[in-house]
Amino acid sequence: MKILGIDYGEKRVGLAISDESQTLARELDILPPKEFFSKIRQIIEENQITQIVIGLPLNMSGEETKKTLEVKTFKEKLEKLTDVKINTIDERLSSVMAQNLPGGKKNVDSLAAQIILQNYLDKQKGRRN
């Protein structure tokens, strides 16, 4: 039972995946949105995904933005393509954190997805960052 983490972007969708115990997240891939939607069922099947977590961009005061609405539309489209449970989690500063990691400039999208997913896993297990 693995969880797929997603960092949505208009140009790139970053993907990360949990281990079987849902303890650790790792980078998986970076895809253009059109390619993502054509491959999502295959990704779910091949990786035995039972749940998806999408980073929800909020402004620093926690309010929704135009980007938040884009992600909600993305989530709705994804819900129509799959029967997998989909959750969202606050992703504030995940891209900034990802850029500061080794390889962050090149793989910012998949690293941000990894951070989003790891935050979700930690929250589910009652761990604090």
TIMI-2910 file (N, C-alpha, C, CB; in pm, 1 decimal, decimal comma, always signed):
<rs>
+----------+----------+----------+----------+----------+----------+----------+----------+----------+----------+----------+----------+------+
!      n_x !      n_y !      n_z !     ca_x !     ca_y !     ca_z !      c_x !      c_y !      c_z !     cb_x !     cb_y !     cb_z ! resn !
+----------+----------+----------+----------+----------+----------+----------+----------+----------+----------+----------+----------+------+
!    +84,0 !   -118,5 !     +0,0 !     +0,0 !     +0,0 !     +0,0 !    +88,1 !   +124,4 !     +0,0 !    -95,4 !     +0,1 !   +121,7 !  Met !
!   +104,0 !   +181,5 !   -116,9 !   +190,4 !   +298,0 !   -131,7 !   +106,0 !   +421,8 !   -159,5 !   +293,4 !   +276,0 !   -244,7 !  Lys !
!   +163,2 !   +537,0 !   -126,9 !    +98,0 !   +665,0 !   -150,5 !   +178,8 !   +742,1 !   -253,5 !    +83,6 !   +746,2 !    -18,6 !  Ile !
!   +109,9 !   +805,0 !   -347,1 !   +172,5 !   +889,0 !   -449,2 !   +159,1 !  +1034,3 !   -406,9 !   +108,3 !   +865,6 !   -589,7 !  Leu !
!   +268,8 !  +1105,9 !   -404,4 !   +269,3 !  +1249,1 !   -374,1 !   +282,8 !  +1327,1 !   -503,0 !   +383,6 !  +1285,6 !   -276,2 !  Gly !
!   +207,4 !  +1437,8 !   -513,3 !   +208,0 !  +1517,3 !   -635,9 !   +230,0 !  +1664,8 !   -604,7 !    +76,6 !  +1498,6 !   -712,7 !  Ile !
!   +325,5 !  +1723,7 !   -677,1 !   +345,8 !  +1868,4 !   -677,3 !   +302,7 !  +1916,6 !   -814,6 !   +496,4 !  +1908,2 !   -645,2 !  Asp !
!   +182,8 !  +1975,6 !   -822,0 !   +127,4 !  +2018,2 !   -950,3 !   +187,6 !  +2150,7 !   -995,4 !    -24,4 !  +2030,4 !   -941,1 !  Tyr !
!   +217,2 !  +2157,3 !  -1125,3 !   +258,9 !  +2281,1 !  -1188,3 !   +202,6 !  +2284,8 !  -1328,7 !   +413,0 !  +2294,7 !  -1189,6 !  Gly !
!   +184,0 !  +2403,0 !  -1382,5 !   +128,9 !  +2416,2 !  -1517,9 !   +219,1 !  +2351,3 !  -1622,5 !   +107,9 !  +2563,5 !  -1552,1 !  Glu !
!   +350,3 !  +2355,3 !  -1599,6 !   +445,6 !  +2301,6 !  -1696,8 !   +498,6 !  +2163,8 !  -1658,6 !   +561,1 !  +2396,7 !  -1712,7 !  Lys !
!   +505,8 !  +2136,1 !  -1528,0 !   +559,9 !  +2008,4 !  -1481,0 !   +482,0 !  +1959,7 !  -1359,1 !   +710,0 !  +2022,0 !  -1446,8 !  Arg !
!   +466,8 !  +1827,2 !  -1351,6 !   +403,6 !  +1763,9 !  -1235,7 !   +510,1 !  +1676,2 !  -1169,8 !   +275,1 !  +1679,2 !  -1277,0 !  Val !
!   +547,0 !  +1711,1 !  -1048,0 !   +645,2 !  +1633,4 !   -973,3 !   +577,4 !  +1519,5 !   -900,0 !   +721,2 !  +1722,2 !   -874,7 !  Gly !
!   +640,7 !  +1402,6 !   -903,7 !   +584,3 !  +1284,1 !   -839,9 !   +682,5 !  +1225,0 !   -739,6 !   +546,5 !  +1179,1 !   -945,1 !  Leu !
!   +627,2 !  +1176,3 !   -629,5 !   +704,6 !  +1104,2 !   -528,7 !   +620,3 !   +986,4 !   -483,2 !   +743,9 !  +1197,1 !   -407,5 !  Ala !
!   +684,8 !   +887,4 !   -423,7 !   +615,0 !   +766,3 !   -381,3 !   +662,4 !   +726,4 !   -241,6 !   +638,5 !   +650,5 !   -482,5 !  Ile !
!   +571,7 !   +669,2 !   -164,3 !   +608,8 !   +621,3 !    -31,4 !   +658,9 !   +477,6 !    -41,1 !   +488,8 !   +630,8 !    +66,5 !  Ser !
!   +721,5 !   +433,4 !    +65,5 !   +755,1 !   +292,0 !    +76,5 !   +629,1 !   +217,3 !   +122,6 !   +875,6 !   +269,2 !   +176,3 !  Asp !
!   +637,6 !    +84,8 !   +129,8 !   +522,4 !     +1,8 !   +167,9 !   +469,2 !    +36,4 !   +306,7 !   +560,5 !   -145,3 !   +163,5 !  Glu !
!   +558,4 !    +71,4 !   +399,4 !   +517,3 !   +101,5 !   +536,8 !   +463,0 !   +243,3 !   +551,1 !   +634,4 !    +81,9 !   +631,7 !  Ser !
!   +465,3 !   +320,1 !   +443,0 !   +420,0 !   +459,1 !   +441,2 !   +494,8 !   +543,0 !   +545,5 !   +268,5 !   +466,0 !   +466,6 !  Gln !
!   +626,8 !   +519,5 !   +550,1 !   +712,9 !   +590,7 !   +643,6 !   +803,5 !   +690,3 !   +571,8 !   +796,9 !   +491,9 !   +723,2 !  Thr !
!   +857,1 !   +650,4 !   +456,4 !   +952,5 !   +733,5 !   +383,3 !   +902,8 !   +764,1 !   +242,2 !  +1088,7 !   +664,5 !   +376,9 !  Leu !
!   +929,8 !   +885,1 !   +197,7 !   +896,3 !   +927,0 !    +61,2 !  +1024,3 !   +939,8 !    -19,1 !   +817,5 !  +1061,4 !    +60,9 !  Ala !
!  +1014,0 !   +908,8 !   -150,2 !  +1128,3 !   +928,0 !   -239,3 !  +1076,7 !   +983,7 !   -371,8 !  +1206,9 !   +793,8 !   -261,2 !  Arg !
!  +1164,7 !  +1048,8 !   -444,3 !  +1129,6 !  +1102,3 !   -575,6 !  +1090,2 !   +988,3 !   -668,9 !  +1247,2 !  +1183,3 !   -635,3 !  Glu !
!   +997,9 !  +1018,1 !   -761,1 !   +959,8 !   +918,3 !   -860,8 !   +984,1 !   +969,3 !  -1002,3 !   +813,1 !   +879,5 !   -843,8 !  Leu !
!   +926,8 !  +1085,6 !  -1037,7 !   +937,1 !  +1132,4 !  -1175,8 !   +890,8 !  +1277,4 !  -1185,2 !   +853,7 !  +1042,7 !  -1270,5 !  Asp !
!   +915,9 !  +1336,3 !  -1300,8 !   +864,6 !  +1468,5 !  -1336,8 !   +805,2 !  +1455,1 !  -1476,0 !   +977,7 !  +1580,1 !  -1331,7 !  Ile !
!   +678,7 !  +1493,2 !  -1490,6 !   +609,7 !  +1478,5 !  -1619,7 !   +538,9 !  +1606,9 !  -1658,6 !   +508,8 !  +1363,2 !  -1614,3 !  Leu !
!   +524,6 !  +1632,1 !  -1789,6 !   +437,7 !  +1741,3 !  -1833,6 !   +293,0 !  +1701,8 !  -1800,1 !   +455,3 !  +1770,5 !  -1988,8 !  Pro !
!   +204,5 !  +1797,3 !  -1770,0 !    +66,8 !  +1763,9 !  -1732,2 !     -5,5 !  +1670,9 !  -1830,0 !    -11,8 !  +1889,5 !  -1718,5 !  Pro !
!     +7,6 !  +1694,0 !  -1960,1 !    -62,0 !  +1606,9 !  -2056,8 !    -12,5 !  +1462,9 !  -2046,9 !    -42,1 !  +1659,2 !  -2200,7 !  Lys !
!   +117,2 !  +1446,8 !  -2032,5 !   +174,8 !  +1312,7 !  -2019,8 !   +132,1 !  +1248,8 !  -1888,2 !   +328,8 !  +1318,5 !  -2029,0 !  Glu !
!   +124,0 !  +1331,1 !  -1782,0 !    +80,5 !  +1280,8 !  -1652,0 !    -58,4 !  +1216,9 !  -1663,3 !    +79,1 !  +1394,9 !  -1547,7 !  Phe !
!   -151,1 !  +1287,5 !  -1725,0 !   -288,6 !  +1236,8 !  -1732,6 !   -299,2 !  +1112,3 !  -1820,5 !   -381,4 !  +1345,3 !  -1786,1 !  Phe !
!   -212,8 !  +1100,0 !  -1918,5 !   -216,7 !   +979,4 !  -2001,1 !   -148,8 !   +860,6 !  -1933,1 !   -150,8 !  +1006,1 !  -2135,2 !  Ser !
!    -64,6 !   +887,8 !  -1832,0 !    +11,0 !   +780,8 !  -1766,1 !    -36,4 !   +748,0 !  -1624,5 !   +155,3 !   +818,2 !  -1761,3 !  Lys !
!   -127,7 !   +827,1 !  -1568,7 !   -159,4 !   +812,0 !  -1426,8 !   -213,3 !   +673,9 !  -1391,8 !   -259,4 !   +916,3 !  -1385,9 !  Ile !
!   -298,1 !   +617,9 !  -1474,0 !   -351,2 !   +483,6 !  -1442,6 !   -238,6 !   +380,2 !  -1438,3 !   -457,7 !   +441,3 !  -1547,0 !  Arg !
!   -146,6 !   +389,5 !  -1533,6 !    -32,3 !   +298,4 !  -1539,0 !    +56,6 !   +317,6 !  -1414,9 !    +49,8 !   +321,8 !  -1669,1 !  Gln !
!    +80,4 !   +441,2 !  -1375,8 !   +162,5 !   +470,6 !  -1258,0 !    +98,1 !   +409,8 !  -1133,4 !   +180,8 !   +624,1 !  -1240,4 !  Ile !
!    -33,0 !   +426,3 !  -1120,5 !   -105,6 !   +372,4 !  -1005,2 !    -95,0 !   +220,0 !  -1001,9 !   -253,9 !   +415,6 !  -1009,3 !  Ile !
!   -117,6 !   +157,0 !  -1115,3 !   -114,9 !    +11,0 !  -1122,4 !    +25,2 !    -44,7 !  -1097,7 !   -165,8 !    -35,7 !  -1258,2 !  Glu !
!   +124,3 !     +8,3 !  -1167,0 !   +261,4 !    -42,9 !  -1155,9 !   +318,9 !    -26,7 !  -1015,5 !   +351,0 !    +27,6 !  -1255,6 !  Glu !
!   +279,2 !    +80,2 !   -946,6 !   +335,6 !   +109,1 !   -814,4 !   +243,2 !    +71,1 !   -699,3 !   +369,0 !   +255,2 !   -804,7 !  Asn !
!   +131,5 !     +8,2 !   -731,4 !    +34,1 !    -34,1 !   -630,1 !     -5,7 !    +81,3 !   -538,1 !    +90,9 !   -149,3 !   -547,1 !  Gln !
!    -46,9 !   +190,5 !   -599,5 !    -86,5 !   +310,9 !   -526,7 !   -227,6 !   +293,1 !   -471,2 !    -79,1 !   +435,9 !   -618,4 !  Ile !
!   -244,1 !   +321,3 !   -341,2 !   -375,9 !   +311,5 !   -278,1 !   -430,6 !   +448,4 !   -238,5 !   -368,6 !   +221,6 !   -155,5 !  Thr !
!   -344,0 !   +550,4 !   -247,6 !   -385,2 !   +685,3 !   -209,2 !   -295,4 !   +786,2 !   -278,9 !   -379,8 !   +704,1 !    -54,9 !  Gln !
!   -350,2 !   +906,6 !   -302,5 !   -274,6 !  +1015,2 !   -364,0 !   -283,9 !  +1137,5 !   -273,7 !   -327,7 !  +1047,3 !   -507,6 !  Ile !
!   -171,9 !  +1209,1 !   -261,2 !   -167,7 !  +1333,8 !   -185,0 !   -115,8 !  +1443,3 !   -277,2 !    -77,8 !  +1320,1 !    -56,8 !  Val !
!   -193,1 !  +1549,6 !   -288,7 !   -155,8 !  +1662,7 !   -373,8 !   -125,1 !  +1782,4 !   -285,2 !   -269,0 !  +1696,7 !   -475,9 !  Ile !
!    -14,2 !  +1849,4 !   -314,0 !    +20,2 !  +1971,1 !   -241,5 !    -76,0 !  +2082,7 !   -278,4 !   +164,9 !  +2013,2 !   -270,9 !  Gly !
!   -131,7 !  +2147,8 !   -176,6 !   -226,7 !  +2257,1 !   -197,6 !   -157,4 !  +2389,4 !   -167,7 !   -353,3 !  +2239,6 !   -108,2 !  Leu !
!   -136,4 !  +2471,4 !   -271,1 !    -65,9 !  +2598,4 !   -249,7 !   -157,0 !  +2703,7 !   -186,3 !    -10,4 !  +2651,1 !   -382,6 !  Pro !
!   -114,4 !  +2752,8 !    -72,4 !   -184,5 !  +2860,3 !     -2,7 !    -86,7 !  +2974,7 !    +13,7 !   -241,1 !  +2813,1 !   +136,0 !  Leu !
!   -138,5 !  +3096,8 !    +32,9 !    -44,9 !  +3206,0 !    +58,3 !     +4,2 !  +3195,6 !   +202,8 !   -111,8 !  +3345,2 !    +31,5 !  Asn !
!    +97,8 !  +3280,1 !   +240,9 !   +162,0 !  +3266,3 !   +371,5 !    +64,4 !  +3285,3 !   +487,9 !   +275,0 !  +3366,2 !   +383,5 !  Met !
!    -48,5 !  +3351,7 !   +464,8 !   -147,6 !  +3366,4 !   +571,7 !   -250,1 !  +3252,4 !   +569,8 !   -219,3 !  +3501,3 !   +559,0 !  Ser !
!   -228,9 !  +3155,0 !   +480,1 !   -315,4 !  +3037,6 !   +477,1 !   -439,3 !  +3051,3 !   +390,2 !   -357,2 !  +3005,1 !   +614,2 !  Gly !
!   -445,7 !  +3158,2 !   +312,9 !   -562,1 !  +3180,9 !   +227,1 !   -539,8 !  +3120,8 !    +88,5 !   -591,8 !  +3331,5 !   +215,4 !  Glu !
!   -650,8 !  +3087,9 !    +22,2 !   -644,1 !  +3033,7 !   -112,7 !   -604,6 !  +3141,7 !   -213,2 !   -778,4 !  +2971,9 !   -151,7 !  Glu !
!   -541,6 !  +3097,3 !   -321,6 !   -498,3 !  +3186,3 !   -428,2 !   -550,0 !  +3132,4 !   -561,5 !   -343,0 !  +3200,3 !   -430,0 !  Thr !
!   -515,2 !  +3201,3 !   -669,5 !   -549,6 !  +3152,7 !   -803,4 !   -489,6 !  +3014,0 !   -826,1 !   -499,9 !  +3251,5 !   -912,0 !  Lys !
!   -367,5 !  +2993,1 !   -779,0 !   -298,9 !  +2864,2 !   -793,6 !   -372,2 !  +2754,3 !   -715,8 !   -152,5 !  +2875,3 !   -744,8 !  Lys !
!   -429,9 !  +2788,9 !   -601,7 !   -507,6 !  +2692,2 !   -523,2 !   -623,6 !  +2639,7 !   -606,6 !   -560,1 !  +2756,5 !   -391,9 !  Thr !
!   -691,1 !  +2730,2 !   -677,1 !   -804,2 !  +2690,7 !   -760,7 !   -759,2 !  +2601,1 !   -875,4 !   -875,5 !  +2814,1 !   -815,7 !  Leu !
!   -642,2 !  +2629,0 !   -932,0 !   -586,5 !  +2543,1 !  -1038,2 !   -564,3 !  +2401,1 !   -985,7 !   -452,7 !  +2601,9 !  -1092,0 !  Glu !
!   -510,4 !  +2390,5 !   -865,6 !   -483,5 !  +2258,9 !   -806,8 !   -614,6 !  +2186,4 !   -777,6 !   -399,8 !  +2272,9 !   -677,3 !  Val !
!   -714,8 !  +2258,8 !   -732,6 !   -845,5 !  +2196,5 !   -706,8 !   -907,3 !  +2143,9 !   -836,5 !   -941,3 !  +2297,6 !   -639,7 !  Lys !
!   -890,4 !  +2217,0 !   -946,0 !   -938,6 !  +2171,6 !  -1076,7 !   -860,4 !  +2047,6 !  -1120,7 !   -925,4 !  +2284,8 !  -1182,8 !  Thr !
!   -729,7 !  +2049,1 !  -1100,1 !   -643,5 !  +1934,2 !  -1129,9 !   -690,9 !  +1812,5 !  -1050,4 !   -494,5 !  +1966,5 !  -1096,7 !  Phe !
!   -719,8 !  +1832,0 !   -922,3 !   -766,5 !  +1722,8 !   -835,5 !   -899,3 !  +1665,8 !   -887,3 !   -783,0 !  +1772,8 !   -689,3 !  Lys !
!   -991,5 !  +1752,5 !   -927,6 !  -1120,4 !  +1707,1 !   -979,9 !  -1102,1 !  +1622,9 !  -1106,2 !  -1211,1 !  +1827,3 !  -1009,4 !  Glu !
!  -1013,6 !  +1666,7 !  -1193,6 !   -985,8 !  +1591,5 !  -1316,0 !   -927,0 !  +1454,6 !  -1282,5 !   -889,5 !  +1670,1 !  -1407,4 !  Lys !
!   -837,0 !  +1452,0 !  -1185,7 !   -774,0 !  +1327,9 !  -1142,8 !   -876,1 !  +1232,8 !  -1079,1 !   -660,8 !  +1357,7 !  -1044,2 !  Leu !
!   -969,2 !  +1287,1 !  -1003,9 !  -1073,3 !  +1205,1 !   -940,4 !  -1160,7 !  +1135,1 !  -1044,1 !  -1160,6 !  +1291,6 !   -849,0 !  Glu !
!  -1178,3 !  +1197,5 !  -1159,0 !  -1257,9 !  +1137,7 !  -1266,5 !  -1183,8 !  +1024,1 !  -1336,9 !  -1296,5 !  +1244,2 !  -1368,0 !  Lys !
!  -1051,5 !  +1024,5 !  -1328,9 !   -969,4 !   +924,3 !  -1396,7 !   -937,6 !   +801,8 !  -1312,6 !   -842,4 !   +986,5 !  -1440,5 !  Leu !
!   -957,2 !   +813,4 !  -1182,1 !   -916,0 !   +704,6 !  -1093,1 !  -1011,5 !   +689,9 !   -975,4 !   -774,0 !   +728,6 !  -1042,3 !  Thr !
!  -1010,3 !   +571,7 !   -915,8 !  -1091,4 !   +545,9 !   -797,2 !  -1009,5 !   +556,9 !   -669,3 !  -1154,8 !   +408,3 !   -806,0 !  Asp !
!   -884,6 !   +596,4 !   -680,2 !   -795,8 !   +607,1 !   -565,0 !   -834,8 !   +729,7 !   -481,7 !   -647,1 !   +616,3 !   -610,5 !  Val !
!   -830,0 !   +714,5 !   -349,4 !   -859,3 !   +825,3 !   -258,5 !   -755,6 !   +935,5 !   -278,4 !   -860,7 !   +777,0 !   -110,2 !  Lys !
!   -801,9 !  +1060,3 !   -286,4 !   -711,9 !  +1173,7 !   -308,5 !   -729,3 !  +1275,4 !   -196,4 !   -738,7 !  +1239,7 !   -446,5 !  Ile !
!   -619,0 !  +1310,6 !   -132,6 !   -617,2 !  +1412,0 !    -27,6 !   -529,2 !  +1528,4 !    -71,4 !   -566,5 !  +1352,4 !   +106,6 !  Asn !
!   -543,5 !  +1640,1 !     -2,0 !   -453,8 !  +1753,8 !    -22,9 !   -388,4 !  +1787,1 !   +110,2 !   -530,5 !  +1878,0 !    -80,7 !  Thr !
!   -273,1 !  +1852,0 !   +100,9 !   -201,4 !  +1897,0 !   +220,3 !   -134,1 !  +2030,1 !   +187,1 !    -95,6 !  +1790,0 !   +268,1 !  Ile !
!   -128,3 !  +2117,4 !   +284,1 !    -63,6 !  +2247,3 !   +268,5 !    +79,8 !  +2226,5 !   +220,6 !    -66,3 !  +2327,3 !   +402,0 !  Asp !
!   +114,8 !  +2293,7 !   +111,2 !   +250,1 !  +2276,3 !    +55,2 !   +335,1 !  +2401,7 !    +66,3 !   +241,2 !  +2235,0 !    -90,1 !  Glu !
!   +294,2 !  +2496,8 !   +149,1 !   +370,8 !  +2621,0 !   +158,4 !   +519,1 !  +2594,3 !   +181,2 !   +316,2 !  +2708,0 !   +270,6 !  Arg !
!   +601,6 !  +2658,6 !   +101,5 !   +748,1 !  +2655,6 !   +107,9 !   +812,1 !  +2524,4 !    +62,0 !   +791,1 !  +2683,2 !   +247,3 !  Leu !
!   +733,1 !  +2428,5 !    +12,1 !   +793,8 !  +2301,8 !    -31,2 !   +889,4 !  +2322,0 !   -148,2 !   +685,2 !  +2201,7 !    -70,3 !  Ser !
!   +854,8 !  +2408,1 !   -242,7 !   +943,7 !  +2432,1 !   -357,4 !  +1070,3 !  +2505,7 !   -315,0 !   +870,7 !  +2512,6 !   -465,8 !  Ser !
!  +1057,1 !  +2597,9 !   -220,5 !  +1174,2 !  +2669,9 !   -169,6 !  +1267,1 !  +2572,0 !    -99,0 !  +1131,9 !  +2784,4 !    -73,1 !  Val !
!  +1209,9 !  +2483,2 !    -16,6 !  +1289,5 !  +2381,9 !    +52,2 !  +1358,0 !  +2289,9 !    -48,8 !  +1201,2 !  +2299,6 !   +148,2 !  Met !
!  +1285,1 !  +2250,8 !   -152,7 !  +1338,8 !  +2159,4 !   -254,0 !  +1457,4 !  +2221,8 !   -327,4 !  +1229,3 !  +2120,8 !   -354,5 !  Ala !
!  +1448,5 !  +2350,6 !   -357,2 !  +1557,2 !  +2418,3 !   -428,8 !  +1686,3 !  +2420,0 !   -348,0 !  +1516,4 !  +2560,8 !   -463,3 !  Gln !
!  +1673,3 !  +2412,9 !   -216,3 !  +1790,7 !  +2417,8 !   -128,7 !  +1853,9 !  +2281,0 !   -104,3 !  +1752,8 !  +2479,0 !     +3,3 !  Asn !
!  +1793,1 !  +2175,8 !   -156,1 !  +1848,8 !  +2041,2 !   -142,6 !  +1947,1 !  +2013,2 !   -256,3 !  +1735,9 !  +1935,3 !   -141,5 !  Leu !
!  +2039,4 !  +1917,4 !   -236,7 !  +2128,5 !  +1879,6 !   -346,7 !  +2046,0 !  +1833,2 !   -467,3 !  +2226,9 !  +1767,6 !   -301,7 !  Pro !
!  +2075,5 !  +1887,8 !   -584,6 !  +2001,1 !  +1854,4 !   -705,6 !  +1869,7 !  +1929,3 !   -717,0 !  +1974,8 !  +1707,3 !   -710,2 !  Gly !
!  +1845,3 !  +2019,8 !   -623,6 !  +1717,8 !  +2091,0 !   -617,4 !  +1687,1 !  +2180,1 !   -735,2 !  +1714,1 !  +2171,9 !   -496,8 !  Gly !
!  +1788,5 !  +2238,1 !   -796,0 !  +1763,5 !  +2324,5 !   -912,0 !  +1710,7 !  +2243,2 !  -1029,5 !  +1892,0 !  +2398,9 !   -952,8 !  Lys !
!  +1763,6 !  +2122,3 !  -1047,0 !  +1724,9 !  +2038,6 !  -1160,4 !  +1595,3 !  +1961,9 !  -1133,6 !  +1836,7 !  +1940,9 !  -1193,4 !  Lys !
!  +1581,5 !  +1910,0 !  -1012,1 !  +1469,4 !  +1822,1 !   -979,6 !  +1370,8 !  +1884,6 !   -881,9 !  +1521,0 !  +1693,2 !   -922,4 !  Asn !
!  +1354,4 !  +2015,2 !   -887,9 !  +1272,4 !  +2084,9 !   -788,9 !  +1131,2 !  +2027,2 !   -779,4 !  +1265,0 !  +2232,8 !   -822,7 !  Val !
!  +1072,1 !  +1986,6 !   -890,0 !   +933,5 !  +1939,7 !   -888,6 !   +918,4 !  +1805,4 !   -816,3 !   +881,7 !  +1927,3 !  -1031,2 !  Asp !
!  +1005,7 !  +1710,2 !   -846,1 !   +996,0 !  +1580,1 !   -779,4 !  +1041,8 !  +1589,6 !   -633,4 !  +1080,2 !  +1474,9 !   -854,6 !  Ser !
!  +1139,1 !  +1675,9 !   -604,8 !  +1181,4 !  +1695,7 !   -466,1 !  +1070,3 !  +1763,1 !   -385,3 !  +1310,6 !  +1780,3 !   -460,4 !  Leu !
!  +1000,3 !  +1858,8 !   -445,9 !   +887,1 !  +1922,2 !   -377,3 !   +778,4 !  +1819,1 !   -349,8 !   +830,1 !  +2039,3 !   -461,5 !  Ala !
!   +753,0 !  +1730,4 !   -446,1 !   +654,7 !  +1623,1 !   -425,4 !   +699,1 !  +1532,1 !   -311,2 !   +635,3 !  +1540,7 !   -555,2 !  Ala !
!   +828,9 !  +1504,4 !   -303,3 !   +882,2 !  +1421,5 !   -195,3 !   +860,6 !  +1489,9 !    -59,9 !  +1032,7 !  +1393,0 !   -218,0 !  Gln !
!   +884,7 !  +1619,1 !    -53,0 !   +865,8 !  +1694,5 !    +71,6 !   +717,6 !  +1695,6 !   +110,6 !   +918,9 !  +1840,0 !    +56,3 !  Ile !
!   +631,2 !  +1719,9 !    +13,4 !   +486,0 !  +1720,1 !    +37,9 !   +443,1 !  +1584,7 !    +93,4 !   +407,3 !  +1752,7 !    -92,8 !  Ile !
!   +486,3 !  +1478,6 !    +28,0 !   +448,2 !  +1344,1 !    +70,7 !   +507,0 !  +1310,0 !   +206,9 !   +493,0 !  +1241,3 !    -32,4 !  Leu !
!   +633,0 !  +1344,8 !   +229,5 !   +693,8 !  +1314,4 !   +359,8 !   +621,9 !  +1388,2 !   +471,4 !   +843,1 !  +1351,3 !   +360,0 !  Gln !
!   +584,2 !  +1513,3 !   +448,5 !   +507,0 !  +1589,0 !   +548,5 !   +374,5 !  +1519,2 !   +578,3 !   +481,0 !  +1733,7 !   +499,4 !  Asn !
!   +309,3 !  +1470,2 !   +474,4 !   +183,1 !  +1398,8 !   +491,3 !   +204,2 !  +1269,3 !   +570,7 !   +120,2 !  +1367,8 !   +353,9 !  Tyr !
!   +306,0 !  +1192,2 !   +534,1 !   +334,8 !  +1066,6 !   +604,7 !   +364,1 !  +1092,8 !   +752,2 !   +454,1 !   +993,9 !   +539,2 !  Leu !
!   +444,5 !  +1195,3 !   +778,7 !   +477,8 !  +1229,1 !   +917,4 !   +353,3 !  +1269,7 !   +995,5 !   +581,5 !  +1342,2 !   +921,5 !  Asp !
!   +267,1 !  +1346,8 !   +932,0 !   +143,0 !  +1390,9 !   +996,4 !    +53,9 !  +1270,3 !  +1028,5 !    +67,1 !  +1491,5 !   +905,6 !  Lys !
!    +46,0 !  +1176,3 !   +934,8 !    -36,9 !  +1057,2 !   +955,1 !    +15,2 !   +969,7 !  +1069,3 !    -43,2 !   +975,5 !   +826,3 !  Gln !
!   +146,1 !   +966,8 !  +1084,4 !   +207,6 !   +883,6 !  +1188,7 !   +225,5 !   +960,6 !  +1318,9 !   +342,8 !   +830,6 !  +1141,2 !  Lys !
!   +179,6 !  +1085,9 !  +1321,3 !   +188,0 !  +1166,0 !  +1443,4 !   +324,7 !  +1222,6 !  +1472,0 !   +145,7 !  +1085,1 !  +1558,4 !  Gly !
!   +412,0 !  +1225,3 !  +1368,4 !   +546,0 !  +1280,9 !  +1385,2 !   +545,0 !  +1427,2 !  +1344,1 !   +650,4 !  +1201,3 !  +1302,5 !  Arg !
!   +625,9 !  +1503,0 !  +1407,7 !   +640,7 !  +1644,5 !  +1373,0 !   +771,4 !  +1662,8 !  +1297,2 !   +637,2 !  +1734,9 !  +1500,6 !  Arg !
!   +772,7 !  +1761,9 !  +1207,2 !   +895,6 !  +1790,6 !  +1131,1 !   +996,1 !  +1860,6 !  +1218,3 !   +865,5 !  +1876,2 !  +1007,4 !  Asn !
+----------+----------+----------+----------+----------+----------+----------+----------+----------+----------+----------+----------+------+
</rs>
